[in-house]
């Protein structure tokens, strides 16, 4: 059974930093491109970042470029999202997702999803 378990969310002040983790099990992690998505209150879920299977390429939504960094450790079956210079508009539930081989910014193309972790950024 495939499981993606996010952790690391919480409450942080604007300008602060936080790192999210997503631990995967039940799949061959090194074959999966991984993505982070988020759903803010009252909004639809949106793409945040993605990383290729080897980790050599990363992709970001414009609103987080230069502030967020996605990375992965295939030996630990874990993908990370380092978030710096956080803003109140980053407040959302953050989800990690896995897609076989190819990355995508479209949530419909991801097969596996975590339950999400809440990030709240106070002003």
N, C-alpha and C positions, 0 to 999 in steps of 0.2 A: 504494500500500500504506500503510495506516494504521499509524503507530507512535506509541507513548507511551513516553517515556524518562524515568524518574525519576533524580534525582541529589540529593546533599546529605546522605545518611545517614552514619552513623558512630557513634563512641563518645563519649558525653558524660556528665559527672557529674550526679547528681541536683541539680535546681535550675537547671541550665543551659538553654541555648537552642540551637535549630538551625532552619534553614529548608530544607525540601524543595522541589525544583522538579520539574516535569513538563513536558517539551517535547513538543508534538504536531506531527505532520506527516502529510500525506496526507488530511487532512479539512478541512472548513470549520470551523475551531475556534470561530468566533463563533456557530455553530448548536448547539454541544454544551454541555449542562450537564456539569460536571465534579465528580467525587467523589474523596475519599481514603478508602481502607479500610486495615485492618491485620490481620495475623495474628500473634498471639503464639504462642510455643512451646506446643504441645499444645492449642491452642484453634482454634476456627473463625474464619474471616475475619469482621471486623465493620466496620460503617460508622463513619467518623470525622467526616467533614465533606463538605459539598457546596455548590456555588455555581451560581447561575443563569447563563444565557448572557450576560447583560449585566453580571453581577457585582453587581447591586443587592440581592440577597438571599443570605443564607448560612444554613447549618443545621449543627448539631453534635450529636454524641452528648453526653449529660450529663457524662460523665467528663472531657471536654476543654473544656467551656465555660469561658470566661474565661482559658484558658491557650493555646489554639490559635486561629489565624486563617487562614482560607482566603481567597485572593485570586487574581485572574487578570489577565493582560495580553493582551488579544486581538490587539494589534499584534505581540506576540512569540510568540503561540500557546503560551503558558505559563501553567500554574496553579501556585500556591505553597501551601505549608503552613508557616506560622510557628508554631513550637512553643516555648513558654516554660514555665518552672517545671516542667521535665521530672521525671518520677517513674520509678522502676524498672519500674513496671507499664506504662509506655508502650513498653517494649522489644518490638519486633515488626518484621516486614517490612511496609513501607508501600507500598501500591499506589495509583496513580492510575487513574481510569476515566472514560470518556466515554459520555454518553447523549444522543441527539438531542433537542434542545429542552428537555425537562422534567427537572428534577432528581429524584432518588429516593434513598432510604436503603437500597434493596434491591439487593444486588449482582447479582441475577439480571436486573435491568432495564438493566444497563449493557452496552453492545456491545463497547467497546474497553477493553483493559487493558494496563498496562505490566508490566514484568518484576518490579518491586519493588525497593526499596532498604532495607537493614537499618539499623535504629536500635537501639542498645544504650545503656541508661541505667544507669550504675553507681551503687551506693548509697554 
